[in-house]
């Protein structure tokens, strides 16, 4: 069965980079890629003929732009060289990005969402990811998300960093996408415990063993790094080793709160070239 992957696009360079990165990442796997563009054309209730005509024209214009943009992406993929293991489908929806993504996941039985730094004016506009991408990462619970920075290029993934506190119980189904990527790329998963005190409680030792069991079908190694500032410690570890991806499970509503000491939405730029694989608690 083909793996179903959703890639939202706003036709930006970031979105195109996410498409090519995902295609290369899963080059050896049978995949169905769904390229989604959500366009916004506000339609009000009827009441004034000229206003109604203007709104209808705006709607048709945005609809045509969406269809044309998606068709252009298919042409670019064809020019790039198609993989016989891959098939591409286009989805054009009049909706906001998050709602469009959620509905497409449900309708198409999507297994993974891949996103670039989409547009969106906000306080994050100078950060690694745009506000639309951050909004999806924070609020989408029905699918794991792979965020691709504009500067990320896939040559070969050798190492994926998985920060953990060993304070929560892990389940194999929560980590299936991380293990799959590690297997496809023959990459090592670096399980990184960040704490000034390397000694583990009995509960942490049990959770550590559970995590090792979950990773039994992949290459992994255990690491510890000290530091009271978890964000800086992870960044230092990733940069010192030239790691290729960071992955974590987001167990709370607030982005990254489950692992890191403070919300990191404003600090996503710390991984300027490293993709982020965001997975979720299986109870959601």
Residue pairs with C-beta under 8 A, 6 or more apart in sequence:
1 30
2 30
2 31
2 32
2 87
3 26
3 29
3 30
3 31
3 32
3 111
3 112
4 31
4 32
4 34
4 108
4 109
4 110
4 111
4 112
5 22
5 26
5 31
5 32
5 33
5 34
5 110
5 111
5 112
5 113
5 114
6 33
6 34
6 36
6 101
6 104
6 105
6 108
6 110
6 112
6 113
6 114
6 143
7 15
7 18
7 19
7 22
7 33
7 34
7 35
7 36
7 113
7 114
7 115
8 15
8 36
8 37
8 38
8 97
8 100
8 101
8 113
8 115
8 118
8 136
9 15
9 16
9 18
9 19
9 35
9 36
9 37
9 69
9 70
9 73
9 116
10 37
10 118
10 119
10 132
11 37
11 69
11 72
11 73
12 116
12 117
12 118
12 119
13 150
14 116
14 117
14 118
14 130
14 148
14 150
15 115
15 116
15 118
16 73
16 76
16 116
17 116
17 148
17 150
17 152
18 114
18 115
18 116
18 148
19 33
19 35
19 73
19 77
19 114
19 116
20 80
21 114
21 148
21 152
21 153
21 154
21 275
22 33
22 114
22 146
22 148
23 33
23 77
23 83
23 86
24 154
25 154
25 157
25 181
25 184
25 185
26 86
26 184
27 83
27 85
27 86
28 85
28 184
29 85
29 184
30 85
30 86
31 85
31 86
31 87
32 86
32 87
32 88
32 89
33 86
33 87
33 88
33 89
34 88
34 89
34 90
34 91
34 104
34 108
34 110
35 70
35 73
35 74
35 88
35 89
35 90
35 91
36 91
36 92
36 93
36 100
36 101
36 104
37 66
37 69
37 70
37 90
37 91
37 92
37 93
38 93
38 94
38 95
38 96
38 97
38 99
38 100
38 101
39 62
39 63
39 65
39 66
39 92
39 93
39 94
40 62
40 94
40 95
40 96
41 55
41 58
41 59
41 61
41 62
41 63
41 94
42 55
42 58
43 55
43 56
43 59
44 51
44 55
46 52
59 94
62 94
63 92
63 94
66 92
67 90
67 92
70 90
70 91
70 92
71 90
73 90
74 88
74 90
77 88
91 104
91 108
93 100
93 103
93 104
95 103
97 118
97 132
97 135
97 136
98 132
98 135
98 136
98 139
98 140
101 113
101 136
101 140
102 140
102 142
104 110
105 113
105 140
105 142
105 143
106 142
110 143
111 143
111 177
112 143
112 144
112 145
112 146
112 177
113 136
113 140
113 143
113 144
113 145
113 146
114 145
114 146
114 148
115 129
115 133
115 136
115 137
115 145
115 146
115 147
115 148
116 133
116 147
116 148
116 149
116 150
117 128
117 129
117 130
117 133
117 147
117 148
117 149
117 150
118 129
118 130
118 132
118 133
119 130
119 132
120 130
120 131
120 132
120 133
120 135
121 131
122 130
122 131
122 134
123 131
123 266
124 130
124 131
124 134
124 265
124 266
124 268
125 131
127 134
127 266
127 268
127 269
128 149
128 268
128 269
128 270
128 271
128 272
129 137
129 147
129 149
129 268
133 147
134 255
134 265
134 268
136 145
137 145
137 147
137 250
137 255
137 276
137 278
138 253
138 254
138 255
138 265
141 280
141 284
142 284
144 177
144 277
144 278
144 279
144 280
145 277
145 278
146 275
146 276
146 277
146 278
147 275
147 276
147 277
147 278
148 275
149 271
149 272
149 273
149 274
149 275
151 272
151 273
152 273
152 274
152 275
153 273
156 185
156 244
157 181
157 182
157 185
157 187
157 244
157 245
158 185
158 187
158 188
158 244
159 187
159 188
159 189
159 190
159 241
159 242
159 243
159 244
159 245
160 178
160 181
160 182
160 187
160 188
160 189
160 190
160 243
160 244
160 245
160 246
160 247
160 277
161 190
161 192
161 234
161 237
161 238
161 241
161 243
161 245
161 246
161 247
162 178
162 189
162 190
162 191
162 192
162 246
162 247
162 248
163 192
163 194
163 230
163 234
163 246
163 248
163 259
163 260
164 191
164 192
164 193
164 211
164 248
164 259
165 193
165 194
165 195
165 204
165 259
166 193
166 200
166 204
166 205
166 207
166 208
166 211
167 203
167 204
167 207
168 207
168 249
168 251
168 258
169 207
169 210
170 207
170 210
170 211
170 214
170 249
171 214
171 282
172 213
172 214
173 282
174 249
174 279
174 280
174 281
174 282
175 214
175 215
175 249
175 279
177 277
177 279
178 189
178 247
178 277
178 279
179 189
179 214
179 215
179 217
179 218
181 187
181 245
181 277
182 188
182 189
182 218
182 219
182 220
183 217
183 218
186 219
187 219
187 244
187 245
188 219
188 220
188 221
189 215
189 218
189 219
189 220
189 221
189 247
190 220
190 221
190 223
190 237
190 241
190 243
191 211
191 215
191 220
191 221
191 222
191 223
192 223
192 224
192 225
192 234
192 237
193 200
193 222
193 223
193 224
193 225
194 224
194 225
194 226
194 227
194 230
194 233
194 234
194 237
195 224
195 226
196 226
196 227
196 228
198 224
198 226
200 208
208 222
212 220
223 237
225 233
225 234
225 236
225 237
226 233
227 233
227 236
229 261
230 259
230 260
230 261
231 260
231 261
231 262
231 264
231 267
231 270
234 246
234 260
234 270
235 270
235 271
237 243
238 246
238 271
238 274
243 274
244 274
244 275
245 274
245 275
245 276
245 277
246 271
246 274
246 275
246 276
246 277
247 276
247 277
247 278
247 279
248 256
248 258
248 259
248 276
248 277
248 278
248 279
249 258
249 259
249 279
249 280
249 281
250 256
250 257
250 258
250 278
250 279
250 280
250 281
251 258
251 280
251 281
252 258
254 263
255 263
255 264
255 265
256 263
256 264
256 265
257 263
264 270
268 276
